[in-house]
């Protein structure tokens, strides 16, 4: 169904609503139409909420990019570089140091930081692609 149904409370409410339609409407075709309309309304509400959140996040990133401070403009790329440095240490530098007998310690990279890096890199790739597509449409 929708992302809203992935939230246990909201999903339960939607399922109850669909169950109530089944109980109150005897005509199966009419019940199916009402259930489809109910699900459509839930998905539209879900889409509106997600779209509003994405727009708010985009405004925050745009405001940061136009900020006066170097740190304000660059903290996200710096964070990505730190995470990439940890990954490079753990998968490139550390194995070679161990191979040559140098005592080294791998750096811990929590799962959430790994996910953050994937989102950051993915967002950068998507953002650059969108910029290129926008340039094509402007012409």
JOJOQUI-V33524 format. One record per pair of residues at least 4 apart in sequence whose ideal C-beta (glycine too) atoms are under 6 Angstrom apart, sorted by the first residue. I is the first residue (numbers start at 1). J is the second residue. D is the distance in whole Angstrom. If there is no record, write none. Layout:
i=[I,I]
j=[J,J]
d=[D,D]
This chain:
i=[1,2,2,2,3,4,4,4,5,5,14,17,18,20,21,21,21,21,22,25,25,47,64,65,67,67,70,71,74,80,83,83,86,86,87,88,89,89,89,90,90,94,94,97,97,109,109,118,119,123]
j=[5,42,43,46,46,10,42,46,11,14,42,38,35,24,25,31,34,35,31,30,31,51,72,73,72,73,74,75,78,120,113,117,107,109,91,92,93,94,107,94,106,104,106,102,104,113,114,122,123,127]
d=[4,6,4,4,5,5,6,4,4,5,6,6,5,6,6,5,5,5,6,5,4,6,6,6,3,5,6,6,5,5,6,4,5,5,6,5,5,6,5,5,5,5,5,4,4,5,6,6,6,6]
